[in-house]
Amino acid sequence: MAVGGEKAFRQLPLQGLEINTDTAVLDLCCGAGSVTQLLVCYTNQVTGLDASPVALERAARKVPQAKYIEGQAEQMPLPDAEFDLVHTSAALHEMSRSQLGQILREIYRVLKPGGTFALVDFHSPTNWLFWPPLATFMWLFETETAWQLLQTDLVGHLQSVGFNNCQKYLYAGGSLQVIQAKK
């Protein structure tokens, strides 16, 4: 990968964030626990949420230190203002535009005041040399929702939900975006 490998990719959205042992973290769309495994190194309060019971079983075997909840990202079975940090990695590109709006509102709801939402996902490349490999990957492995994300102003959507202090960083010729936003 153009960012230094999978481990570096997984850490991108967490760079510069203060995470201690008491930080309540939601790993949204956690899948089989790749980032969950990283998050439990920082804090004892990690919850993974995913819609797939099979993925959650794998995550629980891989990272038993975390708590897991089966649920949809657009309708999380979680109380308001429970988390200091919500993280998602390469998941938003799989959501339709209507789902994306619902998910961002849910993330805002479950974050504590002053909490942070951190994400990494696709972005429209700013360096034309990155278009061919990204387009090839997307044609082979992704759906129309990934293409839609390339045309989506995530910072604008976050701000419309109520997030502020939205910091956006681009990597890999602009083909990856990291956003950190505050509630």
Backbone as ProteinMPNN parsed JSONL, in Angstrom:
{"seq_chain_A": "MAVGGEKAFRQLPLQGLEINTDTAVLDLCCGAGSVTQLLVCYTNQVTGLDASPVALERAARKVPQAKYIEGQAEQMPLPDAEFDLVHTSAALHEMSRSQLGQILREIYRVLKPGGTFALVDFHSPTNWLFWPPLATFMWLFETETAWQLLQTDLVGHLQSVGFNNCQKYLYAGGSLQVIQAKK", "coords_chain_A": {"N_chain_A": [[0.83, -1.194, 0.0], [0.316, 2.283, -0.516], [0.701, 3.767, 1.757], [2.405, 2.629, 3.525], [1.862, 0.008, 4.289], [-0.465, -2.408, 5.78], [-0.724, -2.132, 8.608], [0.099, 0.521, 9.065], [-1.858, 1.8, 7.539], [-4.185, 1.157, 9.021], [-3.706, 2.644, 11.308], [-3.827, 5.272, 10.508], [-6.254, 6.986, 10.854], [-6.141, 7.406, 13.574], [-3.994, 8.912, 14.267], [-2.462, 11.423, 16.15], [-4.504, 11.605, 17.973], [-5.654, 11.649, 21.342], [-5.711, 8.908, 23.203], [-6.511, 7.068, 25.941], [-6.397, 4.66, 28.659], [-8.959, 4.819, 29.684], [-10.581, 5.752, 27.684], [-13.552, 5.587, 25.962], [-14.29, 3.685, 23.232], [-15.791, 3.219, 20.086], [-15.656, 0.878, 17.622], [-16.756, 1.108, 14.684], [-18.53, -0.782, 12.317], [-16.829, -3.001, 12.514], [-16.064, -5.45, 11.453], [-14.028, -8.313, 11.143], [-12.336, -7.567, 13.165], [-9.83, -6.289, 12.724], [-8.933, -3.586, 13.165], [-9.936, -3.31, 15.685], [-8.271, -4.899, 17.148], [-6.0, -3.327, 17.232], [-6.98, -1.085, 18.6], [-7.522, -2.01, 21.226], [-5.039, -2.0, 22.324], [-4.643, 0.547, 23.161], [-6.765, 1.277, 24.884], [-9.013, 0.098, 27.46], [-11.648, -0.004, 26.954], [-13.237, -0.865, 24.531], [-15.627, -1.201, 22.048], [-16.975, -3.175, 19.54], [-18.961, -2.851, 16.696], [-21.015, -4.409, 14.343], [-22.847, -5.512, 11.458], [-22.758, -8.127, 10.725], [-23.049, -11.295, 12.052], [-21.25, -13.391, 11.744], [-18.804, -12.133, 11.19], [-18.508, -10.808, 13.632], [-18.215, -12.969, 15.39], [-15.722, -13.926, 14.542], [-14.172, -11.679, 15.16], [-14.451, -11.652, 17.946], [-13.107, -13.98, 18.641], [-10.558, -13.32, 17.776], [-9.977, -10.92, 19.118], [-10.599, -10.951, 22.132], [-10.736, -9.144, 24.22], [-12.362, -6.998, 23.71], [-15.742, -5.691, 23.607], [-18.662, -6.797, 21.919], [-21.242, -5.943, 19.605], [-24.059, -6.74, 17.738], [-25.42, -5.075, 15.046], [-26.97, -2.528, 12.975], [-25.27, 0.124, 11.371], [-26.658, 2.431, 10.766], [-28.688, 2.486, 12.559], [-27.996, 2.238, 15.419], [-27.895, 0.035, 18.2], [-27.429, 1.427, 20.703], [-26.879, 3.555, 23.578], [-27.361, 7.162, 23.859], [-24.615, 9.464, 23.674], [-22.37, 7.843, 24.564], [-19.719, 7.269, 23.842], [-16.276, 8.291, 23.644], [-14.766, 8.291, 21.393], [-15.452, 7.488, 18.077], [-14.694, 5.246, 15.611], [-14.132, 4.397, 12.219], [-13.157, 2.325, 9.558], [-12.557, 2.201, 6.218], [-15.275, 1.655, 5.521], [-17.457, 3.339, 5.018], [-17.676, 3.729, 2.291], [-19.18, 1.675, 1.413], [-21.787, 2.24, 1.797], [-25.036, 3.455, 0.903], [-26.123, 6.704, -0.279], [-28.288, 7.647, 1.268], [-28.116, 5.961, 3.493], [-25.617, 6.756, 4.437], [-26.056, 9.385, 5.398], [-27.806, 8.8, 7.539], [-26.115, 7.22, 9.116], [-24.06, 9.02, 9.829], [-25.537, 10.789, 11.43], [-26.224, 9.036, 13.496], [-23.69, 8.406, 14.515], [-23.001, 10.896, 15.539], [-24.944, 11.057, 17.521], [-24.239, 8.951, 19.337], [-21.795, 9.745, 20.271], [-20.04, 11.336, 22.944], [-20.367, 14.726, 24.165], [-17.854, 16.756, 22.822], [-16.518, 14.595, 21.903], [-14.775, 12.534, 19.423], [-14.962, 11.746, 15.973], [-13.416, 9.531, 13.86], [-12.141, 8.61, 10.729], [-11.16, 6.578, 7.904], [-11.097, 6.36, 4.425], [-11.939, 5.892, 0.909], [-11.038, 8.424, -1.515], [-11.342, 10.891, -4.026], [-8.669, 10.844, -6.192], [-6.025, 13.237, -6.012], [-3.727, 13.344, -7.396], [-3.075, 12.505, -10.61], [-1.766, 10.16, -11.299], [-2.594, 8.236, -9.544], [-5.145, 7.561, -10.245], [-5.553, 5.395, -12.235], [-4.775, 2.893, -10.799], [-6.57, 3.02, -8.607], [-9.095, 3.152, -9.872], [-9.084, 0.701, -11.255], [-9.002, -1.127, -9.103], [-11.467, -0.48, -7.916], [-13.311, -1.068, -9.97], [-12.981, -3.808, -10.1], [-13.512, -4.758, -7.475], [-15.38, -3.236, -6.001], [-18.585, -1.518, -5.486], [-21.236, 0.582, -6.853], [-21.615, 2.375, -4.785], [-19.111, 2.964, -3.743], [-18.004, 4.456, -5.807], [-19.722, 6.624, -5.662], [-18.965, 7.724, -3.211], [-16.561, 8.92, -3.871], [-17.396, 11.249, -4.995], [-18.493, 12.606, -2.954], [-18.772, 15.077, -0.497], [-17.561, 14.615, 2.366], [-16.779, 16.085, 4.636], [-18.46, 18.31, 4.468], [-20.946, 17.009, 4.822], [-20.584, 16.037, 7.433], [-20.385, 18.45, 8.853], [-22.957, 19.435, 8.395], [-24.435, 17.753, 9.981], [-23.669, 18.529, 12.469], [-21.11, 18.318, 13.403], [-17.896, 19.739, 14.166], [-14.74, 21.473, 13.764], [-13.511, 19.906, 11.751], [-11.03, 17.991, 10.472], [-9.228, 17.218, 7.637], [-7.208, 14.914, 5.969], [-5.141, 13.933, 3.322], [-3.917, 11.043, 1.64], [-1.756, 8.814, -0.233], [-1.568, 9.923, -2.898], [-3.876, 11.378, -2.748], [-5.912, 9.542, -2.89], [-6.848, 8.352, -0.639], [-8.649, 9.337, 2.232], [-8.457, 10.79, 5.41], [-10.41, 11.688, 8.065], [-10.98, 13.626, 10.881], [-13.287, 14.575, 13.224], [-15.026, 16.709, 15.479], [-17.52, 16.501, 18.049]], "CA_chain_A": [[0.0, 0.0, 0.0], [1.049, 3.538, -0.661], [0.851, 4.45, 3.048], [3.368, 1.904, 4.351], [1.373, -1.299, 4.702], [-1.774, -2.485, 6.437], [-0.674, -1.589, 9.973], [0.128, 1.987, 8.937], [-3.184, 2.187, 7.057], [-5.133, 1.04, 10.139], [-3.413, 3.662, 12.308], [-3.967, 6.626, 9.964], [-7.26, 7.87, 11.46], [-5.888, 7.573, 15.009], [-2.819, 9.757, 14.464], [-2.667, 12.691, 16.831], [-5.606, 11.54, 18.946], [-5.299, 11.234, 22.693], [-6.492, 7.743, 23.614], [-5.921, 6.469, 27.137], [-7.047, 3.415, 29.084], [-10.358, 5.074, 30.023], [-11.288, 6.278, 26.526], [-14.586, 4.677, 25.444], [-14.143, 3.695, 21.781], [-16.638, 2.373, 19.253], [-15.101, 0.511, 16.323], [-17.964, 0.972, 13.871], [-18.329, -1.684, 11.173], [-15.538, -3.562, 12.925], [-15.706, -6.655, 10.705], [-13.369, -9.387, 11.891], [-11.559, -7.034, 14.275], [-8.462, -5.854, 12.395], [-8.606, -2.354, 13.882], [-10.272, -3.556, 17.078], [-7.045, -5.444, 17.728], [-5.132, -2.172, 17.476], [-7.6, -0.198, 19.583], [-7.4, -2.545, 22.592], [-3.693, -1.678, 22.815], [-4.716, 1.897, 23.715], [-7.81, 1.456, 25.888], [-9.72, -1.094, 27.948], [-13.079, 0.195, 26.703], [-13.486, -0.926, 23.093], [-16.827, -1.904, 21.598], [-17.065, -3.358, 18.101], [-20.316, -3.007, 16.19], [-21.068, -4.84, 12.952], [-24.118, -6.141, 11.093], [-22.52, -9.54, 10.429], [-22.734, -12.133, 13.211], [-20.062, -14.199, 11.436], [-17.645, -11.251, 11.406], [-18.385, -10.562, 15.07], [-17.646, -14.187, 15.992], [-14.29, -13.914, 14.222], [-13.563, -10.608, 15.94], [-14.421, -12.06, 19.36], [-12.017, -14.957, 18.79], [-9.286, -12.631, 17.523], [-9.771, -9.852, 20.099], [-11.598, -11.183, 23.179], [-10.741, -8.047, 25.196], [-13.389, -6.016, 23.348], [-17.158, -6.045, 23.697], [-19.206, -6.785, 20.555], [-22.682, -5.767, 19.46], [-24.57, -6.89, 16.379], [-26.374, -4.012, 14.739], [-26.791, -1.706, 11.783], [-24.624, 1.409, 11.654], [-27.627, 3.512, 10.622], [-29.643, 2.408, 13.666], [-27.179, 1.546, 16.422], [-28.566, -0.295, 19.46], [-26.541, 1.99, 21.729], [-27.413, 4.783, 24.182], [-26.796, 8.457, 23.473], [-23.43, 10.027, 24.353], [-21.661, 6.772, 25.276], [-18.338, 7.073, 23.406], [-15.354, 9.408, 23.456], [-14.23, 8.167, 20.044], [-16.025, 6.524, 17.137], [-13.744, 5.002, 14.53], [-14.512, 3.471, 11.158], [-12.078, 2.163, 8.591], [-12.927, 1.645, 4.911], [-16.627, 1.111, 5.571], [-18.463, 4.275, 4.523], [-17.831, 3.608, 0.84], [-20.128, 0.594, 1.139], [-23.115, 2.71, 2.165], [-25.737, 4.339, -0.032], [-26.145, 8.1, 0.197], [-29.262, 7.791, 2.355], [-27.526, 5.297, 4.659], [-24.503, 7.575, 4.919], [-26.623, 10.448, 6.219], [-28.306, 8.209, 8.782], [-24.964, 6.766, 9.894], [-23.389, 10.186, 10.413], [-26.385, 11.269, 12.534], [-26.089, 8.068, 14.584], [-22.367, 8.6, 15.111], [-23.108, 12.115, 16.339], [-25.79, 10.736, 18.674], [-23.578, 8.08, 20.323], [-20.594, 10.414, 20.789], [-20.153, 12.284, 24.052], [-19.967, 16.088, 23.783], [-16.4, 16.871, 22.747], [-15.972, 13.354, 21.349], [-14.191, 12.589, 18.089], [-15.225, 10.739, 14.952], [-12.222, 9.384, 13.023], [-12.383, 7.661, 9.647], [-10.316, 6.509, 6.708], [-11.827, 5.757, 3.312], [-11.551, 6.349, -0.418], [-11.18, 9.825, -1.886], [-10.99, 11.134, -5.421], [-7.243, 11.188, -6.2], [-5.58, 14.571, -6.41], [-2.606, 13.081, -8.294], [-3.641, 11.694, -11.688], [-1.098, 8.856, -11.36], [-3.296, 7.297, -8.662], [-6.453, 7.208, -10.798], [-5.65, 4.046, -12.829], [-4.861, 1.786, -9.846], [-7.802, 3.108, -7.821], [-10.219, 2.785, -10.735], [-9.008, -0.742, -11.494], [-9.432, -1.774, -7.867], [-12.899, -0.277, -7.706], [-14.06, -1.831, -10.983], [-12.891, -5.231, -9.788], [-13.925, -5.184, -6.137], [-16.333, -2.355, -5.32], [-19.889, -1.27, -6.105], [-21.506, 1.985, -7.2], [-21.533, 3.239, -3.597], [-17.723, 3.431, -3.62], [-17.849, 5.531, -6.787], [-20.467, 7.778, -5.133], [-18.191, 8.351, -2.149], [-15.538, 9.767, -4.486], [-18.032, 12.531, -5.338], [-19.169, 13.083, -1.746], [-18.059, 15.982, 0.409], [-17.817, 14.101, 3.711], [-16.651, 17.165, 5.615], [-19.712, 19.061, 4.385], [-21.985, 16.203, 5.472], [-20.315, 16.039, 8.881], [-20.738, 19.769, 9.373], [-24.415, 19.59, 8.368], [-24.965, 16.974, 11.101], [-23.337, 19.24, 13.698], [-19.686, 18.192, 13.727], [-17.074, 20.915, 13.918], [-13.304, 21.215, 13.782], [-13.286, 18.761, 10.855], [-9.691, 17.988, 9.884], [-9.152, 16.236, 6.549], [-5.843, 14.659, 5.513], [-5.13, 13.063, 2.144], [-2.77, 10.153, 1.494], [-1.691, 8.0, -1.448], [-1.949, 10.739, -4.048], [-5.229, 11.878, -2.548], [-6.905, 8.48, -3.068], [-7.342, 8.005, 0.696], [-8.893, 10.47, 3.109], [-8.628, 10.613, 6.85], [-11.128, 12.826, 8.636], [-11.228, 13.637, 12.33], [-14.274, 15.617, 13.467], [-15.452, 16.833, 16.888], [-18.926, 16.782, 18.364]], "C_chain_A": [[0.87, 1.253, 0.0], [1.24, 4.289, 0.656], [1.775, 3.697, 3.995], [2.88, 0.58, 4.89], [0.08, -1.235, 5.485], [-1.76, -1.869, 7.829], [-0.685, -0.063, 9.946], [-1.224, 2.508, 8.471], [-4.194, 2.205, 8.207], [-4.923, 2.132, 11.179], [-3.659, 5.09, 11.815], [-5.028, 7.469, 10.667], [-7.03, 8.162, 12.939], [-4.731, 8.513, 15.299], [-3.198, 11.081, 15.117], [-3.796, 12.696, 17.842], [-5.087, 11.082, 20.296], [-6.246, 10.113, 23.109], [-5.792, 7.14, 24.813], [-6.759, 5.27, 27.57], [-8.523, 3.59, 29.422], [-11.177, 5.615, 28.85], [-12.269, 5.22, 26.015], [-14.615, 4.803, 23.926], [-15.142, 2.736, 21.144], [-15.923, 2.149, 17.937], [-16.293, 0.141, 15.448], [-17.673, 0.198, 12.599], [-16.988, -2.394, 11.355], [-15.126, -4.799, 12.14], [-15.085, -7.687, 11.612], [-12.371, -8.875, 12.928], [-10.146, -6.577, 13.971], [-8.056, -4.59, 13.143], [-8.944, -2.497, 15.364], [-9.036, -4.047, 17.818], [-6.051, -4.328, 18.056], [-5.689, -1.3, 18.604], [-7.455, -0.702, 21.016], [-5.993, -2.358, 23.162], [-3.665, -0.309, 23.495], [-5.644, 2.0, 24.927], [-8.46, 0.131, 26.262], [-11.205, -1.042, 27.626], [-13.368, 0.263, 25.212], [-14.732, -1.763, 22.837], [-16.781, -1.983, 20.083], [-18.511, -3.561, 17.708], [-20.252, -3.393, 14.723], [-22.415, -5.509, 12.721], [-23.973, -7.647, 10.896], [-22.192, -10.34, 11.682], [-21.493, -12.995, 12.989], [-18.801, -13.373, 11.666], [-17.429, -11.003, 12.889], [-17.826, -11.775, 15.805], [-16.14, -14.251, 15.749], [-13.561, -12.862, 15.053], [-13.426, -11.012, 17.404], [-13.341, -13.104, 19.619], [-10.658, -14.277, 18.676], [-8.947, -11.63, 18.629], [-10.811, -10.007, 21.217], [-11.689, -10.062, 24.218], [-11.839, -7.022, 24.919], [-14.788, -6.59, 23.577], [-17.726, -5.934, 22.273], [-20.722, -6.705, 20.562], [-23.042, -5.928, 17.997], [-25.594, -5.792, 16.135], [-26.009, -3.273, 13.47], [-26.191, -0.359, 12.171], [-25.618, 2.566, 11.576], [-28.72, 3.486, 11.695], [-28.979, 1.618, 14.795], [-27.97, 1.272, 17.702], [-27.704, 0.128, 20.654], [-27.169, 3.254, 22.306], [-26.718, 6.038, 23.648], [-25.53, 8.731, 24.285], [-22.653, 8.988, 25.162], [-20.159, 6.741, 24.988], [-17.561, 8.38, 23.293], [-14.836, 9.46, 22.022], [-15.031, 7.124, 19.281], [-15.068, 6.454, 15.964], [-14.403, 4.116, 13.478], [-13.438, 3.495, 10.074], [-12.597, 1.477, 7.336], [-14.292, 0.972, 4.926], [-17.652, 2.047, 4.935], [-18.676, 4.164, 3.023], [-18.797, 2.486, 0.449], [-21.571, 1.005, 1.403], [-23.715, 3.591, 1.078], [-25.767, 5.746, 0.549], [-27.126, 8.282, 1.344], [-28.752, 7.116, 3.629], [-26.439, 6.157, 5.278], [-25.007, 8.699, 5.82], [-27.123, 9.934, 7.558], [-27.148, 7.802, 9.692], [-24.26, 7.947, 10.559], [-24.207, 10.769, 11.565], [-26.291, 10.334, 13.742], [-24.742, 8.203, 15.284], [-22.396, 9.827, 16.025], [-23.888, 11.829, 17.628], [-25.035, 9.947, 19.741], [-22.282, 8.674, 20.88], [-20.934, 11.309, 21.977], [-19.85, 13.689, 23.518], [-18.44, 16.212, 23.858], [-15.726, 15.637, 22.181], [-15.524, 13.521, 19.904], [-14.679, 11.443, 17.232], [-14.01, 10.718, 14.041], [-12.468, 8.312, 11.977], [-11.265, 7.688, 8.623], [-11.134, 5.812, 5.636], [-11.327, 6.336, 1.994], [-11.79, 7.848, -0.585], [-10.8, 9.934, -3.356], [-9.532, 11.595, -5.485], [-6.966, 12.613, -6.658], [-4.376, 14.479, -7.348], [-3.104, 12.108, -9.359], [-2.989, 10.318, -11.801], [-1.801, 7.8, -10.502], [-4.672, 6.893, -9.186], [-6.486, 5.794, -11.387], [-5.668, 2.907, -11.806], [-6.13, 1.821, -8.995], [-9.001, 2.669, -8.648], [-10.231, 1.286, -11.013], [-9.484, -1.511, -10.265], [-10.946, -1.665, -7.694], [-13.742, -1.032, -8.734], [-14.076, -3.315, -10.657], [-13.585, -5.619, -8.488], [-15.026, -4.362, -5.471], [-17.624, -2.189, -6.115], [-20.052, 0.214, -6.38], [-21.408, 2.905, -5.983], [-20.108, 3.754, -3.384], [-17.46, 4.577, -4.593], [-18.566, 6.794, -6.302], [-19.675, 8.493, -4.048], [-17.113, 9.271, -2.714], [-16.075, 11.156, -4.809], [-18.693, 13.184, -4.131], [-18.245, 13.962, -0.914], [-18.369, 15.54, 1.838], [-17.716, 15.185, 4.776], [-17.927, 18.0, 5.63], [-20.86, 18.321, 5.055], [-21.809, 16.199, 6.987], [-20.724, 17.368, 9.509], [-22.251, 19.963, 9.397], [-25.095, 18.808, 9.492], [-24.695, 17.678, 12.43], [-21.889, 19.125, 14.112], [-18.966, 19.491, 13.42], [-15.607, 20.515, 13.984], [-12.959, 19.969, 12.959], [-11.925, 18.912, 10.182], [-9.625, 16.873, 8.847], [-7.709, 16.149, 6.07], [-5.918, 13.683, 4.351], [-3.818, 12.296, 2.064], [-2.856, 9.442, 0.153], [-2.196, 8.783, -2.66], [-3.366, 11.266, -3.96], [-6.29, 10.806, -2.656], [-7.443, 7.934, -1.744], [-7.54, 9.274, 1.499], [-9.035, 9.999, 4.533], [-9.325, 11.866, 7.335], [-11.279, 12.596, 10.134], [-12.134, 14.837, 12.591], [-14.743, 15.569, 14.917], [-16.954, 17.069, 16.991], [-18.953, 18.001, 19.257]], "O_chain_A": [[2.01, 1.247, 0.465], [1.877, 5.342, 0.673], [1.917, 4.088, 5.154], [3.437, 0.073, 5.864], [-0.413, -0.156, 5.813], [-2.694, -1.155, 8.195], [-1.402, 0.569, 10.721], [-1.689, 3.542, 8.95], [-4.965, 3.154, 8.348], [-5.87, 2.512, 11.867], [-3.696, 6.021, 12.62], [-4.723, 8.598, 11.052], [-7.653, 9.064, 13.498], [-4.505, 8.876, 16.453], [-4.13, 11.762, 14.689], [-4.018, 13.707, 18.508], [-4.196, 10.237, 20.382], [-7.434, 10.342, 23.336], [-4.628, 6.746, 24.731], [-7.729, 4.915, 26.901], [-9.267, 2.61, 29.445], [-12.362, 5.907, 29.017], [-11.874, 4.103, 25.678], [-14.919, 5.867, 23.387], [-15.317, 1.603, 21.592], [-15.617, 3.099, 17.216], [-16.773, -0.992, 15.472], [-16.705, 0.477, 11.892], [-16.134, -2.385, 10.468], [-13.952, -5.167, 12.155], [-15.56, -7.913, 12.725], [-11.634, -9.669, 13.513], [-9.329, -6.484, 14.887], [-6.959, -4.523, 13.696], [-8.303, -1.87, 16.207], [-8.785, -3.664, 18.961], [-5.343, -4.4, 19.061], [-4.938, -0.835, 19.462], [-7.281, 0.101, 21.933], [-5.784, -2.541, 24.362], [-2.779, -0.03, 24.303], [-5.35, 2.72, 25.881], [-8.457, -0.826, 25.487], [-11.946, -1.953, 27.994], [-13.705, 1.324, 24.689], [-14.87, -2.878, 23.34], [-16.571, -0.972, 19.413], [-19.216, -4.362, 18.323], [-19.522, -2.779, 13.946], [-23.046, -6.008, 13.653], [-24.971, -8.368, 10.9], [-21.166, -10.094, 12.316], [-20.767, -13.296, 13.936], [-17.841, -13.855, 12.266], [-16.29, -10.988, 13.356], [-17.046, -11.622, 16.746], [-15.375, -14.591, 16.651], [-12.478, -13.112, 15.581], [-12.401, -10.745, 18.03], [-12.729, -13.116, 20.687], [-9.721, -14.621, 19.397], [-7.791, -11.501, 19.03], [-11.798, -9.272, 21.245], [-12.628, -10.038, 25.013], [-12.206, -6.256, 25.811], [-14.976, -7.799, 23.717], [-17.307, -5.064, 21.509], [-21.395, -7.306, 21.399], [-22.414, -5.332, 17.121], [-26.521, -5.606, 16.923], [-24.893, -3.378, 12.962], [-26.567, 0.225, 13.188], [-25.436, 3.579, 12.252], [-29.577, 4.369, 11.731], [-29.355, 0.482, 15.084], [-28.636, 2.164, 18.228], [-27.31, -0.688, 21.487], [-27.909, 3.952, 21.612], [-25.635, 5.972, 23.066], [-25.396, 8.289, 25.426], [-22.316, 9.231, 26.321], [-19.394, 6.236, 25.809], [-18.097, 9.419, 22.907], [-14.509, 10.528, 21.503], [-15.261, 6.019, 19.772], [-14.682, 7.476, 15.397], [-15.146, 3.194, 13.813], [-12.893, 4.544, 9.73], [-13.023, 0.322, 7.377], [-14.455, -0.136, 4.415], [-18.633, 1.572, 4.363], [-19.762, 4.476, 2.533], [-19.181, 2.369, -0.714], [-22.483, 0.193, 1.246], [-23.017, 4.364, 0.421], [-25.471, 5.949, 1.727], [-26.829, 8.998, 2.3], [-28.938, 7.644, 4.726], [-26.349, 6.273, 6.5], [-24.445, 8.938, 6.888], [-26.892, 10.558, 8.593], [-27.201, 8.018, 10.903], [-23.904, 7.872, 11.735], [-23.64, 11.198, 12.569], [-26.281, 10.795, 14.884], [-24.665, 8.124, 16.51], [-21.878, 9.795, 17.141], [-23.521, 12.313, 18.699], [-25.172, 10.238, 20.929], [-21.734, 8.159, 21.854], [-21.983, 11.954, 22.007], [-19.145, 13.824, 22.518], [-17.824, 15.814, 24.847], [-14.509, 15.619, 21.995], [-15.846, 14.511, 19.247], [-14.797, 10.309, 17.698], [-13.611, 11.753, 13.507], [-12.951, 7.226, 12.298], [-10.532, 8.668, 8.489], [-11.785, 4.801, 5.898], [-10.413, 7.16, 1.968], [-12.618, 8.45, 0.098], [-10.01, 9.133, -3.857], [-9.186, 12.622, -4.901], [-7.604, 13.119, -7.582], [-4.05, 15.454, -8.026], [-3.514, 10.995, -9.031], [-3.599, 9.397, -12.344], [-1.618, 6.602, -10.718], [-5.302, 5.987, -8.639], [-7.4, 5.041, -11.052], [-6.51, 2.017, -11.925], [-6.703, 0.774, -8.695], [-9.833, 1.895, -8.174], [-11.297, 0.669, -11.004], [-10.281, -2.442, -10.382], [-11.616, -2.644, -7.365], [-14.787, -1.581, -8.386], [-15.067, -4.001, -10.908], [-14.182, -6.691, -8.403], [-15.554, -4.787, -4.443], [-17.742, -2.649, -7.251], [-19.131, 1.004, -6.169], [-21.143, 4.098, -6.137], [-19.923, 4.869, -2.896], [-16.781, 5.546, -4.255], [-18.076, 7.905, -6.505], [-19.702, 9.721, -3.965], [-16.786, 10.289, -2.105], [-15.315, 12.121, -4.89], [-19.375, 14.2, -4.267], [-17.088, 13.622, -0.666], [-19.32, 16.026, 2.451], [-18.5, 15.191, 5.725], [-18.419, 18.358, 6.7], [-21.657, 18.925, 5.773], [-22.78, 16.342, 7.731], [-21.338, 17.395, 10.576], [-22.778, 20.588, 10.317], [-26.199, 19.154, 9.91], [-25.408, 17.451, 13.407], [-21.471, 19.767, 15.075], [-19.366, 20.246, 12.534], [-15.279, 19.354, 14.231], [-12.217, 19.097, 13.41], [-11.702, 19.85, 9.416], [-9.931, 15.72, 9.147], [-7.066, 17.164, 5.801], [-6.677, 12.715, 4.395], [-2.751, 12.825, 2.377], [-3.891, 9.464, -0.512], [-3.124, 8.361, -3.35], [-3.988, 11.565, -4.979], [-7.475, 11.115, -2.526], [-8.387, 7.143, -1.734], [-6.709, 10.181, 1.46], [-9.639, 8.966, 4.823], [-8.883, 12.98, 7.052], [-11.655, 11.513, 10.582], [-11.804, 15.968, 12.232], [-14.84, 14.493, 15.506], [-17.566, 17.732, 16.154], [-20.026, 18.444, 19.665]]}, "name": "protein", "num_of_chains": 1, "seq": "MAVGGEKAFRQLPLQGLEINTDTAVLDLCCGAGSVTQLLVCYTNQVTGLDASPVALERAARKVPQAKYIEGQAEQMPLPDAEFDLVHTSAALHEMSRSQLGQILREIYRVLKPGGTFALVDFHSPTNWLFWPPLATFMWLFETETAWQLLQTDLVGHLQSVGFNNCQKYLYAGGSLQVIQAKK"}
